Amino acid sequence: MLKITNFTHYLNKTIFLLGVALAGVTTSAWGQSAPALRAVVSADAAPEAMSQLFAKLGDGERTISVPGAAWLQLQFSEVRLGPDGVLTITDSSGESQTFSQAQIDAWGGLSAMFNGSALRISLKPGKGATEPVSAIVKDIIIGLPASAVSGAELVTPQPLRNLLGPDIKRFIPDDLRGLWKEGAAPRQGAGTEAICGSTDDRIASTNPRVGRIMPVGCTGWLIDGDRLLTAGHCINAATQTIQFNVPASQANGTPVAPLVRDQYRVITESIVSENAGVGKDWAVFQVLPNTQTGLMPAAAQGATFQLSNTDNPAQARITGYGVDGPAPDFGASGPRNAQNQTQQTHVGTLSQNTGGATSGVLRYDTDTQGGNSGSPVIVAGGNVAIGIHTNGGCTSTGGTNAGTSFRYDAPWTAITTRSLQPMVFEHNDYDGRLQVLDVGRHDLGQLSIGNDVISSVRIPPGWRVTLYQHAGFQGTTKVLTANTPALPDFNDMTSSIVVEAWPVVFEHIGYAGRLQVLDVGRHDLGQLSIGNDVISSVRIPPGWRVTLYQHAGFQGATKVLTANTPALPDFNDMTSSIVVEKNSLPVVFEHNDYAGRLQAFDVGRHDLGQLSIGNDVISSVKVPTGWNVTLYRDHHFQGATKVLTANTPALPDFNDMASSIVVENLHVTVPYVREIAPGNAAKLLEDAGLVPEFTGSTCSKVGAWVFSQSPKADMRVLPSSIVRMSCRTGPIP
């Protein structure tokens, strides 16, 4: 193990090693992460000059300023916002991130990355709050500029040195300290590292499927089913976020953070991985919905990769976020440039694609650099990935870079068996090209896998797949409700597919662990085979509503869910009874004639952030009797409108134009809520399309209960009615 005795030398060596973080393999190939150069200052170890930045936060605003920082990120603890309270972080450009209590808990107290050296933090209680809001800044993560190292000199900006003091080394995190590994050292003098030859042939790219994992400095990418892939050595319990739509770096190579709407928190519990060297280095993981938009990255980015374990192309493309700089080192050591750790791509010759039960190896002369670890290895000319790039090996005189092939059983099995959605495959036994299918009607035009090619189907619990012989959902059918490794009586015959689903509750976060499929009805404790107080995530198809109850007998606090919920930070392991309803809700579709992806909507105002189907993609709408759907051309319910009161198989004058939606029903149910602050009850009414009005003064009585007009549950009123609400104490009449 290398012992560090000179910090200037240490930081210089760290910069060199950012491109060659080791995966514990032989010296002829090295893993390619590029950790962000940063300092982490904790409240319990803060230098005197920074101590005031860690004072407890309360109602109001405070600015955290770290002069000289390239970017900032905050780690909070003991956050108490209460119902409807919010914590907002805003940088000097006005970019902001707002957390509810549930969101900050799900993010583990971590914020997004913000550019610049100052952040304004605001805590605001909800209406009718009876407890004060508060939070503690536990850690301040400080992005160090790339110019902090120049030759053999440490040139940290003077204002930053004034804050951190002379012993900066103590604030450098372990992932930067630990780049040298016992038994495996980088090759000295390999200046071009993983550039194959004397020139760097990577070019700028904008593939929406590919993101940058921070702070480890790797690449991750989107596949169907709200999942992502990367290298096993890139991800662990300390992995924080993945970023999309990454802007150019500063001229000196310092990475620049994208907008908050393009940053997603990794769900640690979702990670399935292996990190055992070349050919055995892969990971599958999931993220939380974005805090600002509510969207998952696949919906926001509008694209995912297809996968294949049989394709063997002559050429392979690699797209990722490698380091960059001038020749001859191209960012592996020495200066960086504005292309550093931004998305770049290159096509090279594929020389090996082998695999089986114990490993799967890809080799190619495609240019990569540190930060490319985890990149997709793509069939040149398309968006079909055959593996994951993991290791450098090229030099200026030859060699190959390497990755893990999907011909290796372990990653292929993890990808195909852990999917939350059905998958159709090109060959028997779940081999060949695949396509993941969501709830909906998938006609021939939506089958990217092709016509008459499906030979096996994987079906998770709670799904039903109907295969049709002809396009347009015509001809002979085959109904499947379980994994089907072969289709002897329906092989290569499918031209359209209908997919249906039911709600499923899971034992762990990220739809993991034991599960139970639920149909319409009231499921008391005795019917919960999954167990009591164990539910941590819920998968909910469009048009379903699941109400979780804290106690048996449908008593206690409740949590109403109408969409997939990968985590329940404010209701984890608390469910003892469940009510499941299937509503005749309006449904919008991606394509004409109710085909493609879909999303169901209940009564309310649904802005762009709530359109998981995506922006400007709606082409047909199912509208049940008694409902009104108003499509708006722009977000925030602005621009031209289209009002629909019946099923609409096509929108010739409004196709792919909707950015926000208002849904109304002739008769909606007034929420009947017990033991809840008036402000919260009012919000429930607003979400239902009603206008609340309180009688008397604002109520803040402990143990108060609220009713609407008269103490009758499920009373129905016209939309936009004024609902008078009283705040009372005592027994429910």
Secondary structure, DSSP 8 states (H G I E B T S, - for coil): ------HHHHHHHHHHHGGG---S--TT-EE------EEEEEGGG--GGGGGGGS-B-SEEEEEE-TT-SEEEEEEEEEE--TT-EEEEEETTS-EEEE-HHHHHHTTTB---EESSEEEEEEE--TT--S--EEEEEEEEEE--GGGEETTEE---HHHHHHH-S-GGGGS-HHHHTTSBTTB---TT-TTTT-SSSS---EE---TTEEEEETTTEEEEEETTTEEEE-GGG-STT--EEE-S-----TT-------GGGEEEB-GGG-EEEESSTTSEEEEE-B---TTT---HHHHHT--BEE-SS---SEEEEEE-----STTTTTSSS---TTTTS-EEEEEEEEEEEE-SS-EEEEE-----TT-TT-EEEETTSSEEEEEEEEE--BTTB--EEEEETTSHHHHHHHHHS-SS-EEEEEGGGEEEEEE--SEEE-GGG-TT-SS---EEE--TTEEEEEEEETTTEEEEEEE-S-BS--TTTTT--SEEEEEE--EEEEETTTEEEEEE--SEEE-GGG-TT-SS---EEE--TTEEEEEEEETTTEEEEEEE-S-BS--TTTTT--SEEEEEE----EEEEEGGGEEEEEE--SEEE-GGG-TT-SS---EEE--TTEEEEEEEETTTEEEEEEE-S-BS--TTTTT--SEEEEEESSEE----SS--HHHHHHHHHHTT-EEEESSS----TT-EEEESSS-TT-EE-TT-EEEEEEE-SS--
